[in-house]
């Protein structure tokens, strides 16, 4: 009468839950460090991360969440959808440490282009209403050193 986990998969899930609080604290701290670095980059128009004081809902996030999370989105600076999409794809293709995938919640950092992946089936108008432009990039921050992630993005942005 429905789906159920195998005993092994249930055991693996329970083992992962044992370290979830520790991993989330580390990933949230890494995400905050990365978001603060991105805010200072001239190639970046805007950073979306509720742990930043500049985020419009920072105070609400502080009241409702014990951690800001591990997802950082940023919009590249520039004009024109085609140009922004090409720049976003170029950056994503140049990173070495981050995996190009729409997966979330991994211990390794992933990077994706929401307009062509997770939100690709929406109309351009619906994406625009949701704030998902062609220059938006989403990073699900993992457990790597934030300095390594910054170096990876810095090299990709330099081209």
C-alpha positions as CSV (number, residue, x, y, z in Angstrom):
1,X,0.0,0.0,0.0
2,X,2.6,2.5,-1.0
3,X,6.3,3.0,-1.0
4,X,8.6,2.0,1.8
5,X,12.3,2.1,2.4
6,X,14.4,-1.0,2.5
7,X,16.0,-1.8,5.8
8,X,19.4,-0.9,4.5
9,X,18.3,2.5,3.1
10,X,16.5,3.2,6.3
11,X,19.7,2.5,8.2
12,X,21.8,4.7,5.9
13,X,19.2,7.5,6.3
14,X,19.4,7.2,10.1
15,X,23.2,7.3,10.1
16,X,23.2,10.5,8.0
17,X,20.7,12.1,10.4
18,X,23.1,11.6,13.3
19,X,25.5,14.1,11.8
20,X,23.0,16.5,10.1
21,X,23.2,19.3,12.7
22,X,27.0,19.3,12.6
23,X,27.0,19.3,8.8
24,X,24.4,22.1,8.6
25,X,26.3,24.3,10.9
26,X,29.5,23.9,8.9
27,X,27.7,24.3,5.5
28,X,25.8,27.4,6.7
29,X,29.0,29.0,7.9
30,X,30.7,28.2,4.6
31,X,27.7,29.7,2.7
32,X,27.9,32.9,4.7
33,X,31.6,33.3,4.0
34,X,31.0,32.7,0.3
35,X,28.0,35.1,0.2
36,X,30.0,37.9,1.9
37,X,32.8,37.4,-0.6
38,X,30.4,37.5,-3.5
39,X,28.8,40.7,-2.3
40,X,32.1,42.5,-2.8
41,X,32.6,41.3,-6.4
42,X,32.0,43.8,-9.2
43,X,30.9,41.0,-11.5
44,X,28.0,40.3,-9.2
45,X,24.9,42.5,-9.2
46,X,23.1,40.9,-6.3
47,X,23.6,38.1,-3.7
48,X,20.6,36.2,-2.3
49,X,21.3,34.7,1.1
50,X,19.2,35.2,4.2
51,X,22.3,35.2,6.4
52,X,23.5,38.5,4.9
53,X,22.4,41.7,6.6
54,X,21.7,43.1,3.1
55,X,19.0,40.5,2.4
56,X,15.6,42.1,2.5
57,X,14.3,39.3,4.8
58,X,17.3,39.0,7.0
59,X,15.5,40.0,10.2
60,X,12.7,37.5,9.5
61,X,15.2,34.7,8.8
62,X,17.0,35.5,12.1
63,X,13.7,35.1,14.0
64,X,12.5,32.0,12.2
65,X,15.6,30.0,11.5
66,X,18.4,28.7,13.7
67,X,20.7,28.7,10.7
68,X,20.6,30.7,7.4
69,X,21.1,27.5,5.3
70,X,23.6,26.5,2.7
71,X,22.1,27.8,-0.6
72,X,23.6,31.0,-2.1
73,X,22.2,32.5,-5.3
74,X,23.8,35.4,-7.1
75,X,23.0,37.4,-10.2
76,X,25.8,38.3,-12.5
77,X,26.1,42.0,-13.4
78,X,25.3,43.0,-17.0
79,X,22.6,43.5,-19.5
80,X,20.7,41.3,-22.1
81,X,19.4,37.8,-21.5
82,X,21.6,36.2,-24.1
83,X,24.8,37.8,-22.8
84,X,23.9,37.0,-19.2
85,X,23.1,33.4,-20.0
86,X,26.3,33.0,-21.9
87,X,28.3,34.5,-19.0
88,X,26.5,32.3,-16.5
89,X,27.2,29.1,-18.6
90,X,30.8,30.2,-19.0
91,X,31.3,30.6,-15.3
92,X,29.6,27.4,-14.4
93,X,31.7,25.5,-17.0
94,X,34.9,27.0,-15.7
95,X,34.6,26.0,-12.0
96,X,36.7,23.0,-11.1
97,X,35.7,22.1,-7.5
98,X,31.9,22.5,-7.7
99,X,29.8,19.9,-9.4
100,X,27.4,21.0,-12.1
101,X,24.1,19.6,-11.0
102,X,20.7,20.7,-9.7
103,X,21.0,18.4,-6.7
104,X,20.7,19.9,-3.3
105,X,21.8,18.7,0.2
106,X,25.1,17.1,-0.7
107,X,28.2,17.4,1.3
108,X,30.0,18.5,-1.8
109,X,29.3,21.9,-3.3
110,X,27.1,22.0,-6.4
111,X,26.4,24.8,-8.9
112,X,23.5,25.3,-11.3
113,X,21.7,27.7,-13.6
114,X,18.1,27.8,-12.4
115,X,16.6,29.4,-15.5
116,X,17.7,26.4,-17.6
117,X,17.4,23.6,-15.1
118,X,15.1,23.7,-12.0
119,X,12.9,26.5,-13.5
120,X,13.4,25.8,-17.2
121,X,9.8,24.8,-17.8
122,X,8.4,28.1,-16.6
123,X,7.7,30.8,-19.1
124,X,10.2,33.7,-19.2
125,X,7.6,35.9,-17.7
126,X,7.0,33.5,-14.8
127,X,10.7,33.3,-14.2
128,X,11.0,37.1,-14.2
129,X,8.2,37.4,-11.7
130,X,10.1,34.9,-9.5
131,X,13.4,36.8,-9.9
132,X,15.0,34.0,-11.8
133,X,17.0,35.8,-14.6
134,X,19.4,34.4,-17.1
135,X,22.3,35.6,-15.0
136,X,21.2,33.9,-11.8
137,X,23.5,31.1,-10.5
138,X,22.7,28.9,-7.5
139,X,25.4,27.3,-5.3
140,X,24.5,24.7,-2.8
141,X,27.5,25.0,-0.5
142,X,29.0,21.8,0.9
143,X,31.8,21.0,3.4
144,X,34.8,22.1,1.4
145,X,36.9,24.9,2.7
146,X,35.2,28.3,1.9
147,X,38.6,29.5,0.8
148,X,38.8,26.7,-1.8
149,X,35.3,27.6,-3.0
150,X,36.2,31.3,-3.2
151,X,39.3,30.5,-5.2
152,X,37.3,28.3,-7.6
153,X,34.8,31.1,-8.2
154,X,37.4,33.8,-8.4
155,X,39.3,31.9,-11.1
156,X,36.0,31.3,-13.0
157,X,35.0,35.0,-12.7
158,X,38.4,36.2,-13.9
159,X,37.8,35.0,-17.5
